[in-house]
Every structure is written in C-alpha cells, then in structure tokens.
Amino acid sequence: MACGMMTMTMVAAASSSSSSSSSEDQTTSSPSPVKGKFVTCAGCKLNKLPNTKLFVKGASAADVAEIKSYENLEVEYVQGHVPELHIYKDDGSAEPSERISIGELGDDVGRLRDLLKEKGFRRKAEL
C-alpha cells in the first residue's frame, strides 16, 4: 500500500535523563539541552515496525503517543521516508548533526527509549 502525501509536525517533548544520571526514569522541569526530530513515513515504512508505530502515533486518534512525553522532540511525516531520529546541535543549524536509522533497533521500543536517553532527551515533568 502506498503512503499518502502527508507532512505534519507534532511537537513532542524530549526524553529521559542524561546518561550520567543514576536514575532510570527521571523527569525534569528544565528544558532538554538536545533537540531532535523523528522523521518517518506515516504508513508504509512505519507499519513494518508495529511497536515503534505505537510509540510514535499511539493506538488510536484518542490515544496519546508516548513520544509526546519527550521534550524538544518533534515528529515529521514525510512520504516514503524510512524512520530516522535526527539530532540537532544547539547552534541553529537546519541540518541534523546526526541521523540514526530506527529500523536498526529491530522494533524494540525499549532500545528506542534507551537511545533517546543516551542522546540526552528527557521526559517532561509530570504536572
């Protein structure tokens, strides 16, 4: 099935604490120092990774996707794009400093969470 043309950006929130922290799942109220974008096709490519799809899109329109709980992390849907995490330096550059193929994680959401934490993304504080 072909993907529909869709470009949509949803601001999510960055992820877990930095790798130097001893806490497994810290939340914070200060902004994450790292910025990123999860770039993926809305359907065909993401459908091959069902657990990652749930992480990014949620189970239904009423369900809040887990990725939205991370600070400074956006989701951008681009027709035919393989799922990638783009990481940006805090220098205002439009080009990502790093691109990571999400397919290499093997649809393991635990590894995706670990990757986000390793790269410095943090979950936003619970209100």
C-alpha positions in Angstrom: 0.0 0.0 0.0 1.4 3.4 -0.9 1.7 6.1 1.6 -0.5 9.2 1.4 1.2 12.6 1.0 1.3 14.0 4.4 3.7 16.4 6.1 2.8 17.1 9.6 4.9 18.2 12.5 3.8 17.4 16.0 5.8 18.9 18.8 6.5 16.2 21.3 8.8 16.5 24.3 12.3 15.4 24.9 13.2 12.2 26.7 14.9 10.7 29.6 17.7 12.0 31.7 21.3 12.2 30.6 23.4 9.0 30.6 25.5 10.4 33.6 22.4 10.2 35.8 21.9 7.2 38.1 18.1 7.4 37.9 16.4 5.1 35.4 13.5 7.4 34.6 14.0 11.0 35.8 11.7 13.7 34.8 12.6 17.4 34.8 11.0 20.8 34.5 14.0 22.4 32.8 14.3 22.2 29.0 16.3 19.5 27.5 19.6 20.7 26.0 19.3 18.4 23.0 16.8 18.8 20.1 15.6 16.2 17.7 13.1 15.2 15.1 11.7 11.7 14.4 11.2 11.6 10.6 9.1 8.8 9.2 6.5 7.9 6.6 3.0 8.0 8.1 2.2 4.5 6.9 4.0 2.0 4.8 7.5 2.3 6.3 6.3 2.7 9.9 3.8 -0.1 9.5 6.7 -2.5 9.3 7.6 -1.6 12.9 4.3 -2.0 14.8 5.8 -1.3 18.3 7.6 1.8 17.1 4.4 2.9 15.4 2.5 2.7 18.7 5.3 4.7 20.3 5.1 7.4 17.7 1.4 7.5 16.8 -0.4 5.9 19.7 -3.0 3.1 19.4 -5.8 5.4 18.1 -6.6 9.0 17.5 -7.7 9.3 21.1 -4.5 7.7 22.4 -1.6 10.0 23.4 1.6 8.7 21.8 4.5 8.1 24.2 6.8 10.2 22.0 4.8 13.3 23.1 6.2 12.8 26.6 9.7 13.9 25.5 10.9 17.5 25.5 12.3 19.1 22.3 11.4 16.1 20.1 9.2 16.6 17.0 7.6 14.0 14.7 7.6 14.8 11.0 5.8 12.6 8.5 7.3 12.5 5.0 6.0 10.2 2.3 8.2 7.2 1.8 10.8 8.2 4.4 12.4 5.4 6.5 12.1 6.0 10.3 15.1 8.1 11.5 16.0 10.1 14.5 17.6 13.4 13.5 19.6 15.2 16.3 20.4 18.9 16.0 23.2 20.9 17.6 22.1 23.9 19.6 23.8 26.2 17.1 20.6 26.9 15.0 21.8 24.7 12.1 19.0 23.4 9.9 20.9 20.3 9.1 21.0 17.5 11.7 24.3 16.7 13.3 23.4 13.1 13.5 20.9 10.7 11.7 20.1 7.4 13.3 18.1 4.7 11.5 15.3 3.5 13.8 14.9 0.3 11.8 18.2 -0.9 13.1 16.7 -1.1 16.6 14.5 -4.0 15.4 11.2 -2.6 16.5 12.3 -2.8 20.1 10.8 0.2 21.9 13.0 -0.4 25.0 16.0 0.1 22.8 14.4 3.3 21.3 13.8 4.7 24.9 17.4 3.8 25.8 18.7 5.6 22.6 16.7 8.7 23.4 18.1 8.7 27.0 21.6 8.1 25.7 21.4 11.0 23.3 20.2 13.3 26.1 16.4 13.5 25.6 14.3 13.8 28.7 10.7 13.2 29.6 8.9 16.4 30.5 7.9 16.7 34.2 4.5 15.3 35.2 2.1 18.1 36.3 
